[in-house]
Amino acid sequence: MTSREALHSYRERTKDRAAHERVYFFHAHIYYDGSSADEKSKMQDVMKSLHHNFDSDDHVEIHTLQDKAVGPHPEANLEVLFTRESYTLMLNYLAFALPTTFSALIHQLTADQVGDHTTRAVWVGKQGQIKPEILKRMDQDSAARKLSEEEIIWAVHSH
């Protein structure tokens, strides 16, 4: 489930476990050329396929389609949120279903945005260049606001 209650419940059950075992949410950013009509059409097909395959899965949310580079992301992208229960299914879907001109960044959601998007990230297709300076500012802002890890995860979950 992609609710805040599910996140809290999972993190309570795993509070004494190692950090990698406490990760509950993941993002996939599916990158495409937002300036190309052909690529936009392919993305519409990918979105239809995602909805067809995952709308009944309460561990997956298909988020906003960005038609240009936004924040730390170098290209137009579609963001998909999913839980650890759907990780393998989503990774395999992306590996087999994406057009060869697309790529996907898959990362966990923790309080460390820089690490999530860089050293702990997985790529399907060609690896892109994330803008880490933006992520560093996000991490610094979260620390300055004294947000808990769960608050940070929830804020990032819905962007």
N, C-alpha and C positions, 0 to 999 in steps of 0.2 A: 504494500500500500504506500502511496506517496503522500500521506498526510503527515502533519506535524506530530500528531499523536503516535503514529507508527515509528517515526524517527526517534521520539523521546523514549518510547517503550523499548525499542531495539537497543538504544544506547544505555538505558538502565540495565538491561539484561547482560550487556557486554562490558560494563564499566571496569571490570578487573582484567580484561583481556588486552592483548597487544593492540597497538594503534591500527594496524592493517585489518584486524578482525572487527574493529568498531565502525568501519566505513559502511554506510548504509546506502547513500545516494551517489549516483554517477551522472555525469553529463556526457552526451555525444554532441559535438558540433560538426555538422555535415557541411563542408565547404564546397562552394561552386562559384562560377564566374557570373556575378550578378549583372554584368553589363552585356551579356550575350542572350539574345532571345532564345536560341537553341538550348542553352544551359538552363534558363528559367523554365522552359518547357519540361526538360528532364527533371528538374526539381519538383515541379508539380506532380509528375508521375511518381517520384520517390515519396512525396507526401501522401499521395493516394495509397500507395503500397504500405507505407507505415500505418496509416489509419486502418487499412484492411487487415493487416497482420496483428496490430497491437491495441486497437480501440477497446477490445474486451479484456485486456490485461490491466488490472488495477495497479500494476507495478511499473507502468510506463505512462508518461505524459508527453505529448508532442507539443512543444512550445512555439514561440514566435519565429517566423521566417524573417530574417534580416536581409534586405536586398543590397546591402553595402557593408563595408568593414565597420565594425562597432567595437569600441573598447579595445581589449587586448587582441581581438580576433582580426587577422589580416585580410579576410575576404568575407563576402556575403556568406551567411550560413543559416542553417536550421538547427535549433537546439532541441534535444530530446533528453528528458530526465527519466531515469530508471533506477530501480533498486537493485541490491545485490542479488535478489532472487531471479532477476531477468538479465543479469550481466552476460552470461554465456550465450543466451539466445540473441541478445542485441548485438554482441560482437560478431557472431556468425552471420546474422542478417546483414550487417554493414559490410562484412567481407565479401559476401556473395551477391548482394542486391544493388550495390551502388554502381552507377556508371563509372567507367574507367577514368573519366575526367574529374571525378569528385574525389575528395579525401575526407577523412573523419578523424577528429581528435576526441579521444575518450579519456575522461579523467574522473577521479573520485572527488567528492566534496568534503573538504576539511577546512580548518582555519588557516591553512597555508596555501593561498591561491597560487603563489609562485611555484611551489613544489607540485601542486596538483596539475598545473598546466604545462610543466616542463619535465622535470626529472622523473616524475611518477606517471606521466601520461603515456598512452598507447595510441599509435597512429595506424589507420587503415588507409592505404594509398600513399601518395606523396606527402611527406612531412612538410608542413608550413612553418612560418616564422611567427611565433606569438610575440607580443610586445610586453616583455616582463616588467618594464618600468611602470606600466599602468597597474599591473598586479601588485607590485611592491607598494604603490600608493594605497591600494585597496587594503592590503594587509596592515599597513601603518595606521590607516584610518580606523580599522576595526580594533587594533590594539589601543589607540588613543581613546576610543569610545568605551573601552573595557567590556567589549562584547564577549559573551561565553562562546565556546566553540559551537554549541548547538544554535545559538542566535546567528552566528556567521553562516553556518550551513543553511539555515532556513532562509536567510536573506539572499544567498547566492542561488538557492534552489529555484527561486521564482523569478530570476532576472531574464 
